[in-house]
């Protein structure tokens, strides 16, 4: 699997496409897949409380008719943007990350995915992701997620 390389900047809390000279860089690791899985908006479930009460459940339009029943892209982290930095919010951040990354295990790209969430500072959650590859090697990544505080 080769993707355009996406790099995540934890200070700015944003991803950018990497360049290789004058061209877009390519990535054959799981880094870009992990970033897109975590930072793309998954469609909210019917029982999710929407942060702005707009009725917009977001998500990728292709998830309405997925090629594999039940497949969805992205995470529900966007639901946390207006939440206070509490233990409940940390638990939801962890749950949403596991949900977003489960496809790596289902598709055989990973043997196991583990996630830990922590309060980095008042308005920032930190998430540590450990992906155990079928070879036994472990990818360890950290990401920051803004919240209300």
Secondary structure, DSSP 8 states (H G I E B T S, - for coil): --EE-EEEETTTTEEEE-EETTEE-EE-SSHHHHHHHHHSB----TTS--TT-S------GGGGG-SSTT---SBSGGGGTTS-S-HHHHHHHHHHHHHHHHHHHHTTS-SEEEEEEEEEETTEEEEEEEEE-TTS-EEEEEEEEE---
